[in-house]
Amino acid sequence: MLTLQRLSSIIRVGFTTAVVLSVSAVLAEPIIPSPPQLAASSYIMMDAETGHILVSHNADERLPPASLTKLMTSYIAEREIIEGRMDLDDESLISVNAWRTGGSRMFIQEGRNVSIEDLLRGIIIQSGNDASVAMAEHIAGSEDMFAQMMNMYAERMGLTNTNFTNSTGLPDPDQYSSAADMAILSRHIIYDNARFYPLYAERSFTYNNITQANRNTLLGRNPAVDGLKTGHTSEAGYCLVASAIQDGMRLITVVMGTSSDEARSQETQKLLTYGFRYFQTAQVHDAGASLYSARVWGGTETELALGLEEDLKLTIARGAERSLRTVLNIDPVIKAPIEVGQVLGELVVRDGDQELVRRPLLALEAVQPSGFMSRLWDSILLFFYGLFGGS
């Protein structure tokens, strides 16, 4: 990940103090070709850290998700463990309903106890429909009740083009999702459930003396790829949600409705090649770093460090960092008392004339009021400061 460093100079704009974090010489804009056109019904590529969409085609179209559905099943199971309602070594008694579920299978058997850890691997690596139903029944009592949970999580995540009716992705006319929604869900898996994300990179899993390979063939073929999930039905075509990390940048791609197992891998690789070749995630400013020391009136301290609450990261074209400009618009008069986190201005990042982002500029420390005489003297100084337009 690129980290940007800048010096600062102060200018005056109206009644607001603006600090421009210096810009290097203006250079020609980076040349970026059009994104690849894929042989897929729908696709998207997202910078996982910033959420910035780099490529999108029919990404909001509602399509059958096939086994991509299991990403929500595994996400909920992981949350149940993280939040203490379930343990990896808990065991689930396999029902007839789970055992009889058709399609891709983990090959669990009715009446036996299977650990949650094995079921989770069966869902993620082997894409087991039987494992998905068993997990759903263990968590919610029935698959129908679990589907309600899935939709509640989908609503919480803002998945506006998604509806679940089962935990497996087996065909149902009322079950649908979109490439954009699957990218958002994958981002939640990667960051909310980071403890479990390495499971999505495992290339095989053996259960009941049967070893099955992960259907994501990019694992191993592309060393940057470390997840997430495949899907296929005759209605959905061949689908793949993938994530890869290279030079500190993590990308999430979703392709839906390709013609074959090999096609979904090849089309995904086209997106990843394009994304890593022409873009980067830039760490523009660090959380908690002092970006400017502002004058404080009537306080026990005369200066106050201003900065950001969270890291500021942007997705930019490779080479575009040389034309970025940061402006700090700071309140013209800052008076004590000041609390940590109090908003005292805003930070604006521009690329040439284009505004990229705005963030609140916060006090990084508290300042208490000074004594009466000190405050009186500052009031006098502030009067003349305003009278003569001090800076």
N, C-alpha and C positions, 0 to 999 in steps of 0.2 A: 504494500500500500504506500502510495506517495504521501509524504508529509511536507507541507508547505511552510516556509519560514519567511517572515517579512519584518521590515523596520517600519517606523511610523513617523508621520509628520502631521502637524495640526493646521487646519484651515478654519475659516469662520464662514458660516452660511446662515444669513439672517440672524435669528436669536438662538440658534442651536449650534453648539460646538460640534464640529464634525472632524473625526480623525480618519485620515486615509492611510491605510496600511499599504506601503509603497508597492508600485507596479513596475515590473521590468519593462524594457523597451517593447513597444508594440510590434509584434511580428505577424507574418501572414497566418491566417487561420489554417488549422490542420485540415488536410484533405481527407475526407471520409467518404468512401463509396456507399451506394445504396445497400441496404441489408440484403442478404440472400432471400430468394423466393423459394419457399419449401413446398414439396409435394405432400401437403398435409391440409386437413380441413381447417385447422386452427392452431396457432402457436404464439408463444410469447417468450421474451427473455428479459429478466429483471436483475439488477444489481441487488444482491441479497441484503447488503448492509444499509443502503440508502432507500431501497424500494423503487428506485428509478427504473422506468421501463425503457429498454434500449430498442427492442423490436417487438412488434405486435401485429397480428393478422387475425381478424375475426375472434379476438381474444375473449370477448364477452358473449359469444354465441353459446347457447345452451346445448350441450352434447351429452350423449351417454358416456359416463366416465370409466366404465368397466372396472378393473381392479385398482385404478387410481383411488377409488372409493376407500380402499384399505388404509390410505394415508390418514383419513379421519379416524378410522378404527384404531390404528396404532397410536395416533396422537392422544386420544381419550384414555387409552390404557396407560400410556406413559404419564399422563396427568394424574391418574388415579394413584399411581405409585409415588410420584413426586409429592403429592399432597397428602400422603399417608393413609389412604383408604385401601391400599392393596400393596402386597409385597411380591417381589420376584419369586420367592420360594413358596408362596401360596399355591395351593393346588385346586384345580377345577375338575369336577366330576363331569365327564363327557356324556351328553344326552344323545338319545337316538336321533333327534333332530339335527344336531351338529354332525354326527357321524354319517348321516345319510346325505348331507349337502353335496351336490355334484360340482363338476368343474375341477379346477386345480385344487389339489389336496395336500395336506400335511400327513395324512394317513393315521390320524388318531382313531382310537377305538372306543365304542360305546361302553360305558360302565367303568372305564379306567380313569384314574386321576392323573392329570397332566399339569406340570408346573406352569405358572404364568410366564416365566422366562422362556420356556419352550414354545408356548403358544405365541408369544410376541415374535420370536424368531420365525415361527411358522407362518405368521402373517406377513412379515416384512421381507423375508428371504425367499420362502417357498410360495408365497402368495396363496396360502391355503384358505380356501373358502370354509372348510370345516373348522379350522383354527379361528377364523373370524367370527363364526357363529358361536363357537364355544366361549370366546372372549366376551362377546356381546351378552350372552346369557349369564355369564359369571358376574359381570358388572351391573347389568340392569334387570336381570331376571328373565327377559325375553328379548328377541331381536327387535320386535316392534318398539318396545320401550327404549332400547338402545338407539334406534333410529331417531326417536324424539330427542335424545341427548345429542346425537350428531347434529341435528338441525339447530339446536340451541347453541352449540359451539359455533356452527357456521354463521349464525346471526351475530354472535359476539365478535367474530372475526370480520364481519362485514362482507361475507360471501353472498352477494345479492343475486347471483345466477346459479345457485346450488340448492338442490333438495335431495335428501337421502330417504330411502325407504328400506334399505337393508345395509348390512355391514360388509358385504362381499363385493358388490358391483355386478352381481348377476342381473341380467336384463330386467328392467321394469320401466314402463313408459313414464312413470312419475318420478324417476330418479335421473337427475341430470346435474351437470356442473359445467364450468368453463375453464379455459386455459388460464385466464387471469385469476380466477378463484383458486385453482390448484397451485398457482405460484404463491399466492398469499398463504395458503395452508402450509405449503412446504417451508416458507420462511418462518412460520410459527414453530414447526417441528425443529428446525435447525437452531433457533435461538431460545425458544421457550423450554425445549426439552433437550438441551445440548448434551446432557448426560447420556442420552440414549441414541444420539445421532450416529455414533460409530457402527451401530447395528446395520444401518442402511448401506454400509460399504462392504459388509461380509459377503463373500462370493459363493458360499455354499453352507448348507446346514444338514446335519444328519439326525433323523428321528426314526425310531422303530426300525433301525438298521437300513433305512433308505436315505441315501444322500441325493439332495437336489441342488442344482446350481441356481444362483440368483439369475433371474431372467434379464437383468440389466447388463447387457453384454459390453457396455462401455466401461464397466468396472474391470480393471486390468488392461483393457485396450488403451484407454486414455488415463494415465496416472493422476491427472488432475481431478477426475470424477470420483466422488465418494457417496453417491446416492442418486435417486431415492427409490422410484417405483415404476414398474411397467403395468400395462393393462391391455387386455385384448378380449373382444367379443366380435362376432360377425357384424353386429350393428355398429359398434364403436370403432372398428378397425384397430390398428396397432397404435398404442399410446405410450408415451414415456415422459415422466418427470425426472429431470436430472439436475444435479448440482455439482459444481466443480470450483476449485480454488487454485489460483495461479498468481504469483507475485502479490499476494495479499488481497487480491480481489476475488470475491465469491459471486458466481453467477448462478441463477436458477433458470432453467429452461423447461418449457412444457410444449410437447407436440402431440396433437390428437388427430386421429383419423388418417394415419399413413397406411401403406398397402402391405407391409410385411415387418417382421422382426428386424431384419437388416435395414429396411428403409427408415424405421423410427430412430435407429442408432445413427445412421448416416445423416439424416436431417438435423438431429440434435447436435452432431459434431460440427455441422456447418454454422449453426448459431454460436456455439462456443468459440470456434475459431475466429469468427467475426468479432464477437464481444471482447475477447482478450487481446486481439490484434489492434483494435482501434479505440478502446476505452480503458479507463482506470478509475479506481476509487481513491479520491484525494482526501487526506486528513487535513482540512483547512485550518482548524483551530482546535486546541485541546480544551476539554472541560476543566474549569478551575484555574486555568492559566490567566495571569494578569495581562490584559490587552491594552489597558490604559490606566494611569493614575490620575484620578479626577480631584479637583480642589473641593474641599468640604468646608462649609461655613458654620461656625458656632459649635464645633465639635471638639472632643478631646484629641482628635487627630486632624491634621490639615489636609491629608491626602487619603484617597480611597481607591483600592484596586477594583477594576471592573472586568468582568469576563462572562463566560457562558456556563450554563448549568450542565450541559451535555456536550460531548465531542461533536464538532461540526464536520460531517463527511459529505462529499459531493461526488457524483458520477460525472466525469468530464472526459472529453476527448484527449487522447494522448498528445501532449504538447500544449494543450490549452491552458495549463497552469501558468504559463508565462504571461497570459493576458488577464488573469484574475485580479480583481481589485476589491478590497474590503473597506467599507466606510462605517465608522462608528458615529452614530448620531446620539450625542450625549445631552442630557438635560442641562440647560445653561447655568442653572443655580441649584446646587445640591446642599441641603441644610440638614444638620443633625437634629434628631436622632435618625440613624440609618440601621436597618436590620439586614442580616445576611439574606441574600436572595431577593432583595427589593429591586424592582425594575427601575432603572435610571437611564434608559435609552434603548437603542436598538442597533443591531449589527446587520449590515446589508452587504451581500457579496454580488458583484457584477462581473460579467464577461463582456467587455466592451460596453455597449449600450444596453445589453440584456441583463435584467435583474434575475439572479439565480435563486436567492433565498434571503429571508429575513429572520432574525432571531432576537429575542429580548436580551438586552445587556443588563447584567445583574451586579449588585454589590457582592463582593467576595468576602467581605468582613463587616462586622458591626462597628458603628461609631456612636458613642454616647455623647449627650450634650456637655459642653464645657461649663465652667463657672460663669456667674453673672457678668463679671467685668470682661471676661474673654468674649462672651457672646455679644456684649455691648460694643466692644471694639470691632468685632467682625461685622456687626450691623452697620457701623459707620463706614468701614471699608467697602462693604457691599453696596452701600448707597453711591459712593463715588465710582465704584466698578460699573454700576448700571448707568450712571450719569455720563461717563466718558466712554462707555462701550468697551470695557476691559476684556481681555481675552486670556 
